[in-house]
Amino acid sequence: MTDLKSKIVPTWCPGCQDFVIYASLQQAIINQKIDIKDLVIVYDIGCIGNMADFLKVFGVHSLHGRSVPTAVGIKLAHPELKVVVVGGDGGVYGEGLSHLIAAARLNIDITVLVANNQLYSLTTGQTSPTTPKGAKTKSTPKGVESVPIEPEGLIRAVNPTAWVKHVSCQKPPEVTEAIEAALKHHGFDLLDIDQLCVSFGKQLL
Amino acid sequence: MKRITVKIAGPAGMGIKSAGLLLAKIVTEAGYYFADYSEYPSLIRGGHNTYQITVSPKEVFMADKKANLLIALSPGHEEDGKNLLKIPLSTMTMQLGGQIYANTISIGAICWILDLNRENAKNIVTGYYGDDPKNPEAFEIGWGWAGTNAKKNEIDKVKDNGDKGSIMDGNEAFGWGLFRGGCNFFAAYPMTPATGVLHFLAKNQDKFGIKVVQPEDEIAVANEATGASIAGASAAVATSGGGFALMNEAVSFGGMIGAGVVYFVGQRPGPATGMPTWTVQGDLLYSVFSGHGEFAKIVLAPGDTQECWECGWESINLANKYDIPVIVLADKILCESSKNIIDPEKGKVEVIKSKKIIPGSGIYLYNSYEHDEEGFSTEDAGIAKKGTEERLNKMKNILKIEKYIFNFYGSKTARNLIVSWGSTKGAILEAIRGNSDMAYLQIKMLWPLNKEIEKVIKSFKTKILVENNATAQLGKLLRSEMGIEFNKTVLKYDGRPFFPNELKEELI
């Protein structure tokens, strides 16, 4: 197995399920025999985005919420590249939601992986677009007032032909399998991955 | 007459600008020079739209404010104090079956009054409107009517009928320049007055081999262009102040990671939505200081249509050479006024490609965090200091190497020096025409500011600053960077440009 790990040791919390996504993505790239020369990974800002430092591939650690348009620009300029986005629910469904919708409408051939822990965890636990209604977080001590986004339904409503799937880090083999399917798919794909924040997510349980 | 100014006025939707450009084509073909200016309110239909064109056997740098001849295409559009010609347009258009022919009838009348060649003019009308046979007919009606009802108002005849190149506005000229400089990715969200660049490049994307896209908002525009640049494209965007505000985080991103993108900003009066269809030079300081953090960028300002073309390829080359954001500041006057420029396809243009690592050429992390040589995030004090210095040092190289700095007009021994940037150039050149007391320095690279500028300005005793804004922004920059004080400052900030005669009076 070719090693895709960089020299940097991951700094995620012990027991963080981001490790599952990290391992699954590497496994999927290797299983799908993707030539590293043709691969670009664009990372959002957030815990999962810190994977930028931990992989030895051509990467872009973009701005918060702007991973999708950065990836779209790369793909439009260089269509033969395999372009993957790695982000969290804050960046992709919050700050960058309009970009996600636009990319889905364009049905552009990029793969968007979202580590969805229903929180802003890098900033120590505020409400995100997928936090359940009523949940108490550091920024919503009286409970969240908004209803959460339902990513699968939202993207299907925008583009019924888009590839959308929801998996959970509780079942790592399914995550790898789903990433492989997404990488194989031509056109836009969104993989929403349930991921528990071990440090700040207890309030959601 | 040495020069004549014709103004066509009427409500939106009557083809005023289209008729104006037709007239520009006819006078150019006849060997004349012209400069034009149009005013239109930010309305969908109705309102008071005007197009005016100053025609002369000598080069015209800026249209005159006062018209010698006014054509009102419908009642209510007459202006006071003008030599008003009452053409019974409504009766004549009825003959042809529509009000839309009023503009072509007027062109026929104007051509007779200016004593232009009838057949040449009519041929251009025929070619301009394509299949519709009623336009040449309308032209004849106007010509005939003027022949019996109007007086000739001749301009001095042309002596040298040389090649006058192509007629275009600044948006189109800039688009041509981008193409000649090797631009192959262009993104824009529509915003007056820069939308013309998008229209022009979208129409020519296959011919030019440029990928042209209109993303969901200006944030996406700027980040897509940055992504394209990372992927190896020569990328550019176009917008106005409000759109550029949304792009600012990407300007900073480009500065951090070293990915060059050209930002064309067609200024219009702000703040906020402001006056979309009018003009100002209000975003100089905003551009120079755009993007949070400290990093190198370049700000250029073309002064006329020819320089819009020049800035097109110059900016894309600079963005690729230094891998930094390059902002090109135009305004409504440059964007939407037309002139004849040297054929944009002619002339040798250098094409510089970025040397940065792109996908396939190596492994690298383009990182918006502070990073080390491989791109990995770091908070190390030494690397942070070095990274900051490396990003800023690009400015020193630009100042050392680049020669695209300024234009100087007039004599070095003149008593007064006028200093300006951007579209005020036209009115200034008109105002100082034949006046040996006045020299003029037009700054083209506004950031970083080259020391040569200081040398030239300080060699003059009387220094006059001219800016189309309220706060003398270039003056502030020159004072803070070079300690330059002006003896006189001439400002205008009512949404209108400086016109030759009014500026001449201000400069006395």
Chai-1 contact restraints between the chains, C-beta under 6 A:
chainA,res_idxA,chainB,res_idxB,connection_type,confidence,min_distance_angstrom,max_distance_angstrom,comment,restraint_id
A,I8,B,F376,contact,1.0,0.0,6.0,A-B,restraint_1
A,K37,B,G360,contact,1.0,0.0,6.0,A-B,restraint_2
A,V40,B,P359,contact,1.0,0.0,6.0,A-B,restraint_3
A,A52,B,L365,contact,1.0,0.0,6.0,A-B,restraint_4
A,D53,B,F376,contact,1.0,0.0,6.0,A-B,restraint_5
A,D53,B,S377,contact,1.0,0.0,6.0,A-B,restraint_6
A,F58,B,P359,contact,1.0,0.0,6.0,A-B,restraint_7
A,F58,B,I363,contact,1.0,0.0,6.0,A-B,restraint_8
A,G59,B,L365,contact,1.0,0.0,6.0,A-B,restraint_9
A,V60,B,I230,contact,1.0,0.0,6.0,A-B,restraint_10
A,V60,B,Y366,contact,1.0,0.0,6.0,A-B,restraint_11
A,H61,B,N367,contact,1.0,0.0,6.0,A-B,restraint_12
A,H61,B,S368,contact,1.0,0.0,6.0,A-B,restraint_13
A,L63,B,E249,contact,1.0,0.0,6.0,A-B,restraint_14
A,L63,B,F253,contact,1.0,0.0,6.0,A-B,restraint_15
A,L63,B,S368,contact,1.0,0.0,6.0,A-B,restraint_16
A,R66,B,N223,contact,1.0,0.0,6.0,A-B,restraint_17
A,P69,B,A220,contact,1.0,0.0,6.0,A-B,restraint_18
A,P69,B,N223,contact,1.0,0.0,6.0,A-B,restraint_19
A,P69,B,E224,contact,1.0,0.0,6.0,A-B,restraint_20
A,T70,B,N223,contact,1.0,0.0,6.0,A-B,restraint_21
A,T70,B,G227,contact,1.0,0.0,6.0,A-B,restraint_22
A,V72,B,E224,contact,1.0,0.0,6.0,A-B,restraint_23
A,G73,B,E224,contact,1.0,0.0,6.0,A-B,restraint_24
A,G73,B,G227,contact,1.0,0.0,6.0,A-B,restraint_25
A,G73,B,A228,contact,1.0,0.0,6.0,A-B,restraint_26
A,I74,B,G227,contact,1.0,0.0,6.0,A-B,restraint_27
A,I74,B,A231,contact,1.0,0.0,6.0,A-B,restraint_28
A,L76,B,K211,contact,1.0,0.0,6.0,A-B,restraint_29
A,A77,B,F185,contact,1.0,0.0,6.0,A-B,restraint_30
A,A77,B,A228,contact,1.0,0.0,6.0,A-B,restraint_31
A,A77,B,A231,contact,1.0,0.0,6.0,A-B,restraint_32
A,A77,B,A233,contact,1.0,0.0,6.0,A-B,restraint_33
A,H78,B,A231,contact,1.0,0.0,6.0,A-B,restraint_34
A,L81,B,P359,contact,1.0,0.0,6.0,A-B,restraint_35
A,S98,B,E216,contact,1.0,0.0,6.0,A-B,restraint_36
A,H99,B,A220,contact,1.0,0.0,6.0,A-B,restraint_37
A,A102,B,E216,contact,1.0,0.0,6.0,A-B,restraint_38
